[in-house]
Amino acid sequence: MATKTNSTAKPITRTALRKLIGQLPESELVAAHRYLCYLRDEGAPLLSKLAEAPIDDEPSTPGEDAAADEAWQEYLEGKAISAEEAKRKLLT
């Protein structure tokens, strides 16, 4: 069954999509799932890459821990700089 779309058609909602999915034959559910995952991932390629990235399991060094603690303390004391200021400092 072909579905026509035109400029006078009602907007497609999630409810309408759920109804359509409910009408699919069981034999098409895997294909529908793959296609919806494709659409989701193409809409946010960075998120899909981050989700696939391996977990960083390398332990930090005592020096890295001390630097992180120092940076956090500076943040709590209001000594942090904005992202824009950091960009200016890095690019000059």
N, C-alpha and C positions, 0 to 999 in steps of 0.2 A: 504494500500500500504506500503510495507516494504522498508526501505532504507538501503542499505548496506554501510558499511564504511570499508575502507582499507587504507593501507599506501600510495597508489598512488592517493587517492582522494584529491581534492583541499581543502585547509584549509577552515574551516567554518568561515564566517564573519558575522558581525551584519546585513549587508545588506541581506545576504542569509537567516538569521533567520527571518528578517522582512518579506521577501517574503514568507517564509514558513508559518508564522503566518497569513499572508493575504490569504493563501490558505486553512486554517482550516475552517471547517464548524462552523457556529455560535454555535451549540450545544456543541462544545469542547472548546470554549473560556474561560469559567470559570475554567476548568481543566488545561488549558495551563497557565492561570494566576497564579493559585495556585502553579503549579510546578515551574514556573519561580521565583516566590517569595521564594519558598523553596530553590532553587539553590542560589539565591542572599543571603538569610539569612544564609545558611550553609557556604557560602564563607566568611562571616564576622559576626560570632556569637556575637562578642562584640558590633558591631554597632547595630545589631537588639535588643540586650538587652538594650542598651542605649536609643534607640528610644522608647522602651516600658516603660522605667523608669518614675515614676511620677516626676512632676516638683517640685523642692525644693521651697516651698512657706513659709518656716519658716523664720521670720525676723531675721536679724543679730543684735547682741547686740552692744552697743556703744563701748565696748572694742574690739570686733572683727573688727568693722569699723576702729578704731584707729590703730590696728595692721596692717590691710590691707593698710591703708594710709601710715604708716611708711615703710612697705615693698616696696610699689610702689615708694616712695621717694628714698629709697636706690637703687632701680633698676635704676631710672633716673640718680642718681649720679654715676653710674658705680660700685656700691658696691656689685652687685649680684654675686653669685658664680655659677659655671657650675653644671649641673646635676651630672656629674661624681664626682666632689668635694663633693657635698651634699651626694652622696651615700657613699663615703669614710668616711665622718664624721659620718654618721648614723650607719655605720657598724663597726666602731672602738670603 
